[in-house]
Amino acid sequence: MANAWMVRAERKGRLYDVFKERGVVAIGWHEIGSLDDLRSREVIAAKVKQQWPETSPQGVAMAAGQIHRFRTEMKKGDTVVTYDPGRRVYLVGRIVGDYERDPSVDEEDPNVRRVAWEDEVSRDLLSLTSRNSLGAISTLFLLSDDVVADLRRAMNSHQPAPTPGIADDAQAEDDVFKNIQSKAIEFTKDRVSALDWSDMQELVAGLLRAMGYKTRVSPAGPDRGKDIVASPDGFGFEAPRIVVEVKHRQGAMGAQAIRSFLGGRHPQDKGLYVSTGGFSKDAHYEAERASIPLSLMTIDELVEAVIENYDRLDVETQQLLPLKRIYWPA
């Protein structure tokens, strides 16, 4: 059974006209050379890791997956689509050639498949569901049968898709937004998880400063149950005096860890215990019955608080976790 693929024409559709005029689609990763002898994901992944040793395991797997699909999984007869964001049109065709390396197409994207292009389709003629699916940001990805059917319907009829009800349309847009929002949070959690312990401590201290407190961060070594002290004056004399423990490790913190933290606290202290590995049920019970106000913060709650206060973080803290603002239609 034939598959259908989206192959991006680089950022802002830089190669769209080249794809159309030369009858090709192409991808990059030119630094690893010819893909002729790279016949498995594992071999490709090793090559990617060798060329870019600083790439994360997730990044290596993503690159290897896309290269392997282009090199091996794409077949003659498969449908292929690319996009010109300037004109808002999709170009639809069929793969007619095996993988080849042709730097004359583009020096940065020399890995090529020959294509017989059929026609262009305006994005405005497609259903909202198809537009959402085609909007994925990967360089190369599979398209569903429904999206291909909608593309060919629009290509043949030159008529827009039947308009759904306003409520359905709004719900579909909201679903897309929530999906993007969820992915953004998970990717941010990945970045936070990759921080080392000292940077994690600085991130939490920076968050507290963004919320209006001054902080004192304990140096590496025994901290007597406190990594950070936050207060309005920075010395811990003015209330509230917030004592913070940061645990950056896999595995949930248990009741004993909470009891140990509470053991050295003063009656007027407030406690914040941050654990990127979460907390056990017994730990939550200990926090609820604590003699001082104590909040337990997981990585989900930490990331949520960082995003909410990101514009108020100082430059040093933002550099620990660089984020970009994304605008969405209201």
C-alpha positions in Angstrom: 0.0 0.0 0.0 1.4 3.4 -1.0 2.1 6.0 1.7 1.9 9.7 1.5 4.6 12.1 2.8 5.0 15.8 3.6 8.6 17.0 2.8 9.2 20.6 3.9 11.0 22.9 1.4 13.2 24.3 4.1 12.4 27.3 6.3 10.0 29.8 4.7 9.7 27.4 1.7 13.2 28.4 0.4 13.4 25.4 -1.9 9.8 25.3 -3.1 10.6 26.6 -6.6 13.7 24.3 -6.8 11.5 21.3 -5.9 8.9 22.3 -8.5 11.3 23.2 -11.3 13.7 20.3 -10.8 11.1 17.7 -10.1 12.5 16.6 -6.7 12.1 16.7 -3.0 15.3 16.9 -0.9 16.5 16.9 2.7 19.6 18.1 4.4 22.1 16.5 6.9 24.7 17.0 4.1 27.5 16.7 6.6 27.1 13.0 7.0 27.7 12.4 3.2 25.9 9.9 1.0 23.1 7.8 2.5 23.7 4.9 0.1 25.3 2.6 2.6 23.2 3.8 5.6 20.5 1.2 5.5 19.2 1.1 9.1 18.1 3.6 11.7 20.9 2.4 14.0 23.6 3.0 11.5 22.2 6.4 10.7 21.9 7.3 14.4 25.5 6.4 14.9 26.6 8.6 12.0 24.5 11.5 13.3 25.9 11.1 16.8 29.5 11.0 15.4 28.9 14.2 13.4 27.1 16.1 16.1 28.3 14.6 19.4 26.5 17.3 21.5 23.0 16.3 20.1 20.6 14.9 22.7 19.5 11.2 22.4 16.0 12.5 21.4 17.5 14.7 18.7 19.6 11.9 17.4 16.6 9.6 17.2 14.5 12.2 15.5 17.1 13.0 12.9 17.8 9.3 12.3 14.1 8.6 11.9 13.6 11.2 9.3 16.7 10.3 7.3 15.8 6.6 7.4 12.3 7.3 6.1 13.6 9.4 3.2 16.4 7.0 2.4 14.5 3.7 2.8 10.8 3.9 3.6 9.7 6.2 0.8 8.9 4.2 -2.3 8.2 4.8 -5.9 4.5 5.6 -6.3 4.1 7.2 -2.9 2.3 10.5 -2.8 4.5 13.4 -1.7 3.5 17.0 -0.8 5.5 20.2 -0.1 4.4 23.7 0.8 5.0 27.3 -0.2 4.1 29.4 2.9 4.4 32.6 0.9 1.7 31.7 -1.5 -0.1 29.3 0.9 -0.2 26.5 -1.7 0.6 22.8 -1.5 2.3 21.0 -4.4 1.2 17.4 -4.8 3.0 14.7 -6.8 4.3 11.1 -6.7 7.7 9.7 -6.0 9.3 8.3 -9.2 12.9 7.7 -8.2 15.0 5.9 -5.6 17.3 7.8 -3.2 20.2 9.6 -4.8 22.7 12.3 -3.7 22.7 15.4 -6.0 24.4 18.5 -4.6 23.4 20.4 -7.7 19.9 20.6 -6.4 21.1 22.3 -3.2 24.4 22.1 -1.4 22.8 22.0 2.0 20.0 19.6 0.9 21.7 17.2 -1.5 19.7 14.1 -0.6 17.1 13.8 -3.3 14.1 11.8 -4.5 12.8 12.4 -8.1 9.1 13.5 -8.2 6.4 13.8 -10.9 4.5 16.8 -9.7 0.7 16.9 -10.5 -0.8 20.2 -9.3 -0.9 22.9 -6.7 -3.7 23.2 -4.0 -4.6 26.3 -2.1 -4.5 25.8 1.7 -7.8 27.8 1.8 -9.6 24.9 0.0 -8.7 22.3 2.7 -10.6 21.4 5.8 -9.5 22.6 9.2 -8.5 19.1 10.1 -6.2 18.8 7.1 -4.7 22.2 7.6 -3.9 21.2 11.2 -2.3 17.9 10.1 -0.2 19.6 7.4 1.0 22.2 9.8 3.3 19.9 11.8 6.8 21.3 11.9 8.9 18.2 11.2 11.0 18.2 8.0 9.4 14.9 6.8 6.3 13.1 8.1 3.6 10.7 7.1 0.1 12.0 6.0 -3.1 10.2 6.8 -5.4 8.9 4.1 -8.0 11.5 5.0 -5.6 14.4 4.4 -4.6 12.9 1.0 -8.2 12.5 0.0 -8.9 16.1 1.0 -5.9 17.3 -1.0 -7.0 15.4 -4.1 -10.6 16.5 -3.7 -9.5 20.1 -3.6 -7.1 19.5 -6.5 -9.8 18.1 -8.7 -12.8 20.3 -7.7 -11.0 23.6 -6.9 -13.8 24.1 -4.3 -13.4 24.6 -0.5 -14.2 21.8 1.9 -17.7 21.8 3.4 -17.7 24.4 6.2 -18.2 22.8 9.7 -20.5 24.4 12.3 -19.0 27.4 14.2 -18.9 25.3 17.4 -17.0 22.4 15.6 -14.6 24.8 14.1 -13.8 26.6 17.4 -13.5 23.2 19.1 -11.0 22.0 16.5 -8.9 25.1 16.9 -9.0 24.8 20.7 -7.9 21.2 20.4 -4.9 22.2 18.3 -3.9 24.9 20.7 -4.1 22.5 23.7 -2.0 20.0 21.8 0.7 22.5 21.1 0.5 23.9 24.6 0.9 20.3 26.0 3.9 19.6 23.8 5.5 22.9 24.8 5.2 22.0 28.4 6.6 18.6 27.9 9.6 19.9 25.9 10.2 22.5 28.7 10.1 19.7 31.3 12.7 17.8 29.2 15.0 20.9 29.3 14.5 21.3 33.1 15.2 17.7 33.7 18.5 18.0 31.8 19.8 20.7 34.1 22.4 19.7 36.7 21.7 20.0 40.4 23.4 23.4 40.9 21.5 24.9 37.9 18.3 23.5 39.1 18.8 25.2 42.5 19.6 28.5 40.7 16.4 28.1 38.6 14.3 27.7 41.7 16.0 30.7 43.3 15.5 32.8 40.2 11.8 31.9 40.2 11.5 33.1 43.8 13.2 36.4 42.9 10.8 36.8 40.0 8.0 36.5 42.5 9.3 39.3 44.6 11.7 37.7 47.1 15.4 38.1 47.6 17.3 34.8 47.9 20.4 33.3 49.6 21.6 30.1 47.9 23.6 27.6 49.9 27.0 26.6 48.4 27.7 23.0 47.5 28.1 20.7 50.4 26.1 20.0 53.6 23.3 22.6 53.7 21.6 21.5 57.0 18.3 21.0 55.3 18.1 24.1 53.2 19.3 24.9 49.7 17.7 28.4 49.4 16.3 30.9 51.9 13.9 33.5 50.4 12.6 36.6 52.2 11.6 40.2 51.4 14.9 41.6 52.8 17.2 38.8 51.7 18.5 38.1 55.2 15.6 36.1 56.5 14.6 38.7 59.1 11.4 39.9 57.5 8.5 37.6 57.1 7.7 35.5 55.3 11.0 33.5 55.6 10.8 30.7 53.0 13.1 27.8 53.4 13.6 25.7 50.2 15.0 22.2 49.7 15.7 21.2 46.0 16.0 17.5 45.1 16.9 16.9 41.5 16.9 13.1 41.0 14.8 10.2 39.7 12.5 8.6 42.2 9.8 10.1 44.4 10.8 11.6 47.8 9.2 9.8 50.7 7.9 10.7 54.2 11.3 10.4 55.9 12.8 13.1 53.6 9.9 15.4 54.5 10.4 14.8 58.2 14.1 15.4 58.0 13.4 18.7 56.2 10.9 19.8 58.8 13.2 18.9 61.7 15.3 22.0 61.6 12.6 24.6 60.9 11.6 27.5 63.1 8.0 28.0 64.1 7.6 31.1 61.8 9.3 29.5 58.8 7.4 28.6 55.6 8.7 25.5 53.7 9.0 24.7 50.0 10.2 21.3 48.9 11.0 20.9 45.2 11.4 17.4 43.8 11.7 16.7 40.1 11.1 13.0 40.8 7.8 13.7 42.6 6.5 12.7 46.0 5.1 9.5 47.5 1.6 9.4 49.0 3.1 9.3 52.5 5.2 12.4 51.7 2.0 14.3 50.9 0.5 13.1 54.2 3.6 14.4 56.1 3.3 17.8 54.4 -0.4 18.1 55.3 0.2 17.4 59.0 3.4 19.5 59.2 3.6 22.1 62.0 4.5 24.8 59.6 3.0 25.7 56.2 4.8 23.4 53.6 4.3 23.2 49.9 5.5 20.3 47.8 6.4 21.3 44.2 6.8 18.7 41.4 8.4 19.3 38.1 5.0 20.0 36.6 4.3 22.7 39.1 7.8 24.1 38.8 7.6 24.4 35.0 4.1 26.0 35.2 5.3 28.6 37.7 8.4 29.3 35.6 6.3 29.8 32.4 3.9 32.0 34.3 6.7 34.2 35.7 9.1 33.9 32.8 9.1 37.6 31.7 10.0 38.6 35.3 13.0 36.2 35.5 16.4 37.9 35.6 18.7 37.4 32.6 20.9 34.8 34.4 17.9 32.6 35.1 16.4 32.9 31.6 19.8 31.8 30.3 19.4 28.5 32.2 16.1 27.9 30.4 15.8 29.9 27.2 12.2 30.0 25.9 10.5 31.7 23.0 7.1 33.4 23.0 4.6 32.0 20.6 1.5 34.0 19.5 -1.8 32.3 18.8 -5.0 33.8 17.3 -7.4 34.9 20.0 
